[in-house]
């Protein structure tokens, strides 16, 4: 018997490493939806609430239409000038903002306004269903 002719295999076995990564991936997939994201707090009021809130001079009203310019306090504002207008109006409207959203408006228009509110320092946002008044 010749026992000295065997070679030693010095390769890395990646099966245990792959198993660990798959377990970590499954854990992350389960835990991710459970994480609590705290961004802007938005409240969806009833149909009567926005009208009462707009009577207060401290609340800023922004209409999000399906197409065309935005309306800030009833005045038409181009999409490019919306950020500047919100930054200008934010200090004088301490009670937040009421978004009057047209049901046919694309989601991008609403999220654009919400992002601009966050960068302008507006933290209280109410969303009104039913769309802008004609």
N, CA, C and O of each residue as an XYZ file, in Angstrom:
536
protein
N       0.827     -1.183      0.000
C       0.000      0.000      0.000
C       0.862      1.233      0.000
O       1.759      1.398      0.827
N       0.576      2.067     -0.920
C       1.309      3.327     -1.027
C       0.411      4.450     -0.560
O      -0.466      4.878     -1.310
N       0.597      4.939      0.644
C      -0.251      5.977      1.230
C       0.322      7.362      1.070
O      -0.340      8.326      1.455
N       1.473      7.516      0.543
C       2.097      8.831      0.450
C       1.807      9.564     -0.845
O       2.342     10.654     -1.050
N       0.974      9.010     -1.738
C       0.715      9.651     -3.021
C      -0.514     10.572     -3.010
O      -0.830     11.151     -4.049
N      -1.205     10.727     -1.908
C      -2.414     11.556     -1.850
C      -2.054     13.043     -1.821
O      -1.103     13.461     -1.161
N      -2.842     13.822     -2.555
C      -2.653     15.270     -2.546
C      -3.649     15.901     -1.574
O      -4.766     15.408     -1.410
N      -3.241     16.979     -0.941
C      -4.120     17.725     -0.045
C      -4.847     18.782     -0.869
O      -4.226     19.553     -1.600
N      -6.169     18.806     -0.741
C      -6.969     19.791     -1.461
C      -7.076     21.030     -0.573
O      -7.606     20.956      0.535
N      -6.575     22.167     -1.057
C      -6.543     23.390     -0.268
C      -7.493     24.448     -0.835
O      -7.158     25.633     -0.822
N      -8.639     24.062     -1.318
C      -9.615     25.010     -1.861
C     -10.609     25.388     -0.772
O     -10.869     24.610      0.146
N     -11.160     26.589     -0.886
C     -12.129     27.074      0.090
C     -13.505     26.532     -0.276
O     -13.923     26.592     -1.432
N     -14.196     26.005      0.719
C     -15.560     25.527      0.523
C     -16.500     26.718      0.758
O     -16.610     27.202      1.884
N     -17.174     27.190     -0.287
C     -18.008     28.383     -0.163
C     -19.464     28.062      0.204
O     -20.270     28.980      0.349
N     -19.804     26.819      0.351
C     -21.176     26.456      0.698
C     -21.616     27.019      2.048
O     -22.709     27.580      2.125
N     -20.822     26.899      3.117
C     -21.254     27.500      4.389
C     -21.361     29.030      4.310
O     -22.253     29.623      4.916
N     -20.467     29.654      3.579
C     -20.515     31.102      3.415
C     -21.776     31.529      2.665
O     -22.408     32.523      3.024
N     -22.134     30.795      1.646
C     -23.358     31.076      0.889
C     -24.585     30.901      1.772
O     -25.524     31.692      1.689
N     -24.588     29.888      2.603
C     -25.707     29.667      3.521
C     -25.877     30.835      4.484
O     -26.999     31.262      4.753
N     -24.779     31.346      4.995
C     -24.843     32.486      5.921
C     -25.422     33.709      5.216
O     -26.277     34.396      5.775
N     -24.971     33.985      4.007
C     -25.483     35.146      3.268
C     -26.961     35.007      2.938
O     -27.699     35.992      2.970
N     -27.396     33.802      2.624
C     -28.822     33.604      2.333
C     -29.672     33.807      3.579
O     -30.760     34.377      3.499
N     -29.193     33.351      4.716
C     -29.919     33.559      5.975
C     -29.991     35.043      6.299
O     -31.048     35.532      6.698
N     -28.881     35.775      6.135
C     -28.889     37.214      6.377
C     -29.827     37.947      5.413
O     -30.505     38.895      5.808
N     -29.865     37.516      4.174
C     -30.768     38.121      3.194
C     -32.225     37.924      3.594
O     -33.030     38.850      3.496
N     -32.559     36.735      4.037
C     -33.939     36.455      4.465
C     -34.289     37.282      5.695
O     -35.401     37.802      5.788
N     -33.368     37.413      6.632
C     -33.619     38.225      7.824
C     -33.864     39.679      7.431
O     -34.787     40.312      7.944
N     -33.053     40.205      6.536
C     -33.233     41.600      6.106
C     -34.548     41.796      5.360
O     -35.183     42.841      5.499
N     -34.963     40.821      4.580
C     -36.228     40.930      3.845
C     -37.419     40.911      4.795
O     -38.441     41.540      4.520
N     -37.299     40.199      5.902
C     -38.389     40.136      6.878
C     -38.420     41.398      7.742
O     -39.499     41.899      8.058
N     -37.256     41.915      8.126
C     -37.177     43.037      9.047
C     -37.458     44.382      8.361
O     -38.027     45.272      8.993
N     -37.085     44.552      7.116
C     -37.216     45.833      6.425
C     -38.636     46.395      6.439
O     -38.786     47.582      6.729
N     -39.687     45.632      6.147
C     -41.033     46.224      6.199
C     -41.461     46.622      7.608
O     -42.379     47.427      7.766
N     -40.819     46.077      8.623
C     -41.197     46.383      9.991
C     -40.559     47.658     10.519
O     -40.957     48.160     11.570
N     -39.565     48.191      9.795
C     -38.909     49.415     10.231
C     -39.885     50.568     10.135
O     -40.660     50.661      9.183
N     -39.846     51.433     11.108
C     -40.762     52.571     11.151
C     -40.070     53.770     10.543
O     -39.078     54.258     11.086
N     -40.588     54.258      9.404
C     -40.044     55.438      8.749
C     -40.734     56.669      9.307
O     -41.959     56.781      9.255
N     -39.950     57.588      9.839
C     -40.530     58.819     10.357
C     -40.067     59.967      9.478
O     -38.942     60.451      9.608
N     -40.929     60.390      8.598
C     -40.632     61.515      7.723
C     -41.597     62.625      8.036
O     -41.752     63.009      9.195
N     -42.237     63.138      7.041
C     -43.253     64.157      7.248
C     -44.504     63.509      7.803
O     -44.885     62.416      7.386
N     -45.132     64.176      8.733
C     -46.395     63.657      9.234
C     -47.519     64.313      8.445
O     -47.682     65.533      8.481
N     -48.280     63.516      7.746
C     -49.382     64.023      6.943
C     -50.680     63.477      7.512
O     -50.778     62.297      7.850
N     -51.672     64.348      7.613
C     -52.966     63.902      8.111
C     -54.014     64.132      7.036
O     -54.026     65.169      6.374
N     -54.868     63.180      6.875
C     -55.937     63.280      5.887
C     -57.207     63.642      6.632
O     -57.761     62.832      7.375
N     -57.658     64.866      6.423
C     -58.827     65.356      7.145
C     -60.112     65.050      6.405
O     -60.104     64.503      5.303
N     -61.225     65.419      7.042
C     -62.513     65.231      6.401
C     -62.764     66.374      5.433
O     -61.957     67.300      5.352
N     -63.856     66.329      4.706
C     -64.167     67.354      3.707
C     -64.428     68.707      4.358
O     -64.187     69.742      3.736
N     -64.919     68.720      5.604
C     -65.208     69.974      6.288
C     -63.957     70.592      6.925
O     -63.905     71.808      7.112
N     -62.976     69.798      7.250
C     -61.806     70.285      7.964
C     -60.966     71.282      7.167
O     -60.544     72.287      7.739
N     -60.696     71.056      5.856
C     -59.867     72.018      5.139
C     -60.502     73.404      5.042
O     -59.792     74.408      5.104
N     -61.818     73.477      4.892
C     -62.474     74.775      4.804
C     -62.316     75.536      6.109
O     -62.081     76.744      6.092
N     -62.442     74.854      7.236
C     -62.266     75.503      8.528
C     -60.812     75.875      8.743
O     -60.520     76.922      9.321
N     -59.902     75.039      8.287
C     -58.477     75.313      8.468
C     -58.015     76.473      7.593
O     -57.103     77.205      7.976
N     -58.630     76.653      6.422
C     -58.219     77.719      5.530
C     -58.661     79.083      6.038
O     -58.106     80.095      5.610
N     -59.644     79.149      6.938
C     -60.059     80.411      7.517
C     -58.955     80.983      8.397
O     -58.836     82.200      8.538
N     -58.166     80.122      8.976
C     -57.055     80.553      9.812
C     -55.943     81.087      8.905
O     -55.555     80.418      7.948
N     -55.442     82.256      9.192
C     -54.415     82.882      8.350
C     -53.058     82.207      8.492
O     -52.148     82.490      7.712
N     -52.904     81.323      9.467
C     -51.619     80.665      9.699
C     -51.438     79.426      8.829
O     -50.352     78.847      8.812
N     -52.475     79.005      8.106
C     -52.411     77.804      7.271
C     -52.256     78.232      5.811
O     -52.983     79.100      5.326
N     -51.309     77.617      5.129
C     -51.065     77.905      3.724
C     -51.792     76.872      2.874
O     -51.700     75.673      3.137
N     -52.512     77.331      1.860
C     -53.257     76.446      0.979
C     -52.533     76.312     -0.359
O     -52.206     77.310     -1.001
N     -52.285     75.056     -0.773
C     -51.645     74.782     -2.062
C     -52.531     73.824     -2.835
O     -52.876     72.748     -2.347
N     -52.897     74.224     -4.048
C     -53.718     73.370     -4.904
C     -52.814     72.630     -5.877
O     -52.003     73.238     -6.575
N     -52.964     71.305     -5.915
C     -52.216     70.456     -6.838
C     -53.196     69.998     -7.902
O     -54.068     69.172     -7.634
N     -53.056     70.532     -9.106
C     -53.965     70.209    -10.203
C     -53.393     69.074    -11.044
O     -52.228     68.703    -10.901
N     -54.224     68.535    -11.914
C     -53.781     67.436    -12.771
C     -52.731     67.908    -13.772
O     -51.801     67.168    -14.091
N     -52.871     69.107    -14.257
C     -51.903     69.681    -15.193
C     -51.924     71.188    -15.007
O     -52.877     71.744    -14.462
N     -50.884     71.831    -15.455
C     -50.844     73.278    -15.317
C     -50.121     73.706    -14.063
O     -49.495     72.887    -13.390
N     -50.205     75.002    -13.741
C     -49.448     75.517    -12.600
C     -50.082     75.128    -11.268
O     -51.262     74.784    -11.192
N     -49.274     75.193    -10.240
C     -49.763     75.006     -8.880
C     -50.405     76.317     -8.436
O     -50.137     77.366     -9.021
N     -51.245     76.265     -7.414
C     -51.844     77.474     -6.867
C     -51.508     77.545     -5.383
O     -51.873     76.657     -4.613
N     -50.815     78.599     -4.991
C     -50.441     78.822     -3.599
C     -51.256     80.004     -3.105
O     -51.056     81.134     -3.550
N     -52.178     79.742     -2.180
C     -53.039     80.799     -1.667
C     -53.937     81.391     -2.734
O     -54.304     82.562     -2.646
N     -54.299     80.611     -3.740
C     -55.163     81.075     -4.820
C     -54.424     81.726     -5.968
O     -55.043     82.042     -6.984
N     -53.120     81.939     -5.846
C     -52.319     82.573     -6.892
C     -51.556     81.492     -7.646
O     -50.907     80.642     -7.035
N     -51.634     81.524     -8.985
C     -50.947     80.522     -9.797
C     -49.442     80.720     -9.733
O     -48.935     81.834     -9.872
N     -48.735     79.607     -9.518
C     -47.275     79.603     -9.417
C     -46.748     78.528    -10.361
O     -47.260     77.408    -10.381
N     -45.726     78.868    -11.144
C     -45.101     77.877    -12.021
C     -44.372     76.833    -11.181
O     -43.965     77.104    -10.052
N     -44.215     75.644    -11.742
C     -43.579     74.545    -11.008
C     -42.149     74.889    -10.593
O     -41.695     74.463     -9.531
N     -41.438     75.655    -11.420
C     -40.055     76.010    -11.115
C     -39.969     76.988     -9.943
O     -38.984     76.976     -9.204
N     -40.984     77.834     -9.765
C     -40.960     78.856     -8.715
C     -41.614     78.390     -7.421
O     -41.642     79.137     -6.444
N     -42.140     77.169     -7.398
C     -42.879     76.686     -6.236
C     -41.999     76.579     -4.991
O     -42.432     76.947     -3.899
N     -40.786     76.086     -5.138
C     -39.889     75.943     -3.996
C     -39.580     77.279     -3.339
O     -39.604     77.394     -2.114
N     -39.291     78.281     -4.147
C     -39.007     79.607     -3.617
C     -40.212     80.215     -2.916
O     -40.074     80.852     -1.873
N     -41.389     80.018     -3.489
C     -42.610     80.557     -2.893
C     -42.893     79.887     -1.548
O     -43.282     80.563     -0.596
N     -42.704     78.574     -1.459
C     -42.928     77.868     -0.197
C     -41.924     78.310      0.869
O     -42.296     78.466      2.033
N     -40.647     78.516      0.488
C     -39.646     78.994      1.437
C     -39.989     80.401      1.930
O     -39.755     80.745      3.089
N     -40.540     81.191      1.037
C     -40.921     82.559      1.384
C     -42.120     82.588      2.334
O     -42.164     83.397      3.260
N     -43.088     81.705      2.102
C     -44.321     81.702      2.877
C     -44.242     80.887      4.177
O     -45.067     81.085      5.069
N     -43.275     79.987      4.299
C     -43.198     79.083      5.452
C     -43.131     79.800      6.804
O     -43.841     79.391      7.722
N     -42.317     80.849      6.974
C     -42.241     81.477      8.302
C     -43.549     82.139      8.751
O     -43.830     82.187      9.949
N     -44.343     82.645      7.819
C     -45.574     83.341      8.203
C     -46.771     82.401      8.359
O     -47.834     82.824      8.812
N     -46.606     81.148      7.992
C     -47.698     80.158      8.114
C     -47.234     79.038      9.036
O     -46.795     77.980      8.587
N     -47.343     79.297     10.331
C     -46.802     78.360     11.323
C     -47.671     77.126     11.535
O     -47.198     76.130     12.083
N     -48.936     77.173     11.111
C     -49.835     76.040     11.339
C     -49.682     74.957     10.279
O     -50.340     73.920     10.366
N     -48.831     75.173      9.283
C     -48.595     74.140      8.280
C     -49.217     74.460      6.943
O     -49.385     75.621      6.571
N     -49.558     73.399      6.225
C     -50.018     73.527      4.852
C     -51.179     72.579      4.604
O     -51.230     71.483      5.161
N     -52.107     73.010      3.765
C     -53.213     72.161      3.332
C     -53.041     71.947      1.836
O     -53.061     72.904      1.062
N     -52.874     70.695      1.429
C     -52.755     70.365      0.016
C     -54.121     69.974     -0.519
O     -54.719     69.000     -0.062
N     -54.609     70.726     -1.476
C     -55.867     70.441     -2.147
C     -55.513     69.682     -3.422
O     -55.050     70.291     -4.386
N     -55.721     68.372     -3.446
C     -55.217     67.530     -4.525
C     -56.343     67.109     -5.456
O     -57.367     66.582     -5.021
N     -56.134     67.351     -6.744
C     -57.057     66.888     -7.769
C     -56.913     65.368     -7.874
O     -55.791     64.867     -7.953
N     -58.031     64.617     -7.876
C     -57.924     63.151     -7.959
C     -57.224     62.655     -9.228
O     -56.700     61.541     -9.248
N     -57.213     63.460    -10.271
C     -56.569     63.054    -11.525
C     -55.099     63.464    -11.593
O     -54.416     63.170    -12.574
N     -54.616     64.134    -10.563
C     -53.226     64.596    -10.553
C     -52.275     63.415    -10.401
O     -52.522     62.518     -9.595
N     -51.193     63.410    -11.170
C     -50.205     62.336    -11.013
C     -49.536     62.403     -9.639
O     -49.413     63.476     -9.047
N     -49.117     61.267     -9.156
C     -48.484     61.171     -7.839
C     -47.200     62.002     -7.768
O     -46.847     62.507     -6.703
N     -46.498     62.145     -8.902
C     -45.260     62.913     -8.913
C     -45.494     64.366     -8.519
O     -44.644     64.976     -7.871
N     -46.649     64.929     -8.907
C     -46.945     66.328     -8.567
C     -47.144     66.487     -7.062
O     -46.697     67.473     -6.477
N     -47.808     65.530     -6.439
C     -48.030     65.582     -4.995
C     -46.719     65.382     -4.236
O     -46.435     66.119     -3.291
N     -45.925     64.400     -4.635
C     -44.670     64.139     -3.939
C     -43.686     65.288     -4.120
O     -42.887     65.567     -3.226
N     -43.738     65.957     -5.272
C     -42.871     67.127     -5.493
C     -43.191     68.214     -4.473
O     -42.282     68.794     -3.879
N     -44.477     68.491     -4.264
C     -44.877     69.518     -3.302
C     -44.479     69.102     -1.891
O     -43.999     69.930     -1.117
N     -44.672     67.835     -1.549
C     -44.323     67.368     -0.211
C     -42.812     67.450      0.027
O     -42.382     67.807      1.124
N     -42.005     67.124     -0.986
C     -40.551     67.243     -0.859
C     -40.140     68.703     -0.676
O     -39.278     69.016      0.146
N     -40.763     69.590     -1.448
C     -40.453     71.013     -1.322
C     -40.870     71.545      0.051
O     -40.197     72.412      0.609
N     -41.964     71.037      0.590
C     -42.388     71.441      1.941
C     -41.353     71.025      2.967
O     -41.019     71.793      3.869
N     -40.850     69.820      2.832
C     -39.854     69.327      3.793
C     -38.585     70.163      3.729
O     -38.021     70.503      4.768
N     -38.126     70.500      2.525
C     -36.912     71.315      2.409
C     -37.154     72.759      2.836
O     -36.210     73.463      3.195
N     -38.409     73.206      2.801
C     -38.743     74.574      3.217
C     -38.960     74.689      4.715
O     -39.099     75.796      5.235
N     -38.992     73.567      5.415
C     -39.171     73.593      6.858
C     -40.615     73.431      7.306
O     -40.908     73.581      8.492
N     -41.519     73.132      6.392
C     -42.922     72.905      6.751
C     -43.063     71.447      7.157
O     -42.789     70.549      6.360
N     -43.493     71.206      8.402
C     -43.571     69.833      8.888
C     -45.000     69.332      9.043
O     -45.218     68.124      9.132
N     -45.971     70.227      9.076
C     -47.367     69.815      9.240
C     -48.082     69.950      7.900
O     -48.247     71.047      7.367
N     -48.500     68.799      7.375
C     -49.159     68.775      6.069
C     -50.488     68.061      6.206
O     -50.561     66.958      6.748
N     -51.536     68.697      5.712
C     -52.855     68.062      5.628
C     -53.199     67.907      4.152
O     -52.957     68.810      3.350
N     -53.761     66.762      3.802
C     -54.118     66.494      2.410
C     -55.624     66.462      2.300
O     -56.294     65.727      3.025
N     -56.155     67.261      1.394
C     -57.590     67.347      1.185
C     -57.961     66.595     -0.079
O     -57.379     66.823     -1.139
N     -58.921     65.705      0.033
C     -59.409     64.972     -1.130
C     -60.428     65.822     -1.871
O     -61.001     66.762     -1.320
N     -60.637     65.472     -3.123
C     -61.699     66.117     -3.873
C     -61.232     67.124     -4.885
O     -61.997     67.519     -5.765
N     -60.019     67.540     -4.783
C     -59.466     68.426     -5.791
C     -59.718     69.886     -5.514
O     -60.449     70.244     -4.591
N     -59.105     70.725     -6.323
C     -59.225     72.157     -6.135
C     -60.600     72.678     -6.527
O     -61.324     72.059     -7.307
N     -60.936     73.825     -5.966
C     -62.211     74.458     -6.287
C     -62.059     75.239     -7.571
O     -61.025     75.867     -7.795
N     -63.068     75.210     -8.416
C     -62.985     75.914     -9.693
C     -63.353     77.368     -9.529
O     -63.340     78.122    -10.502
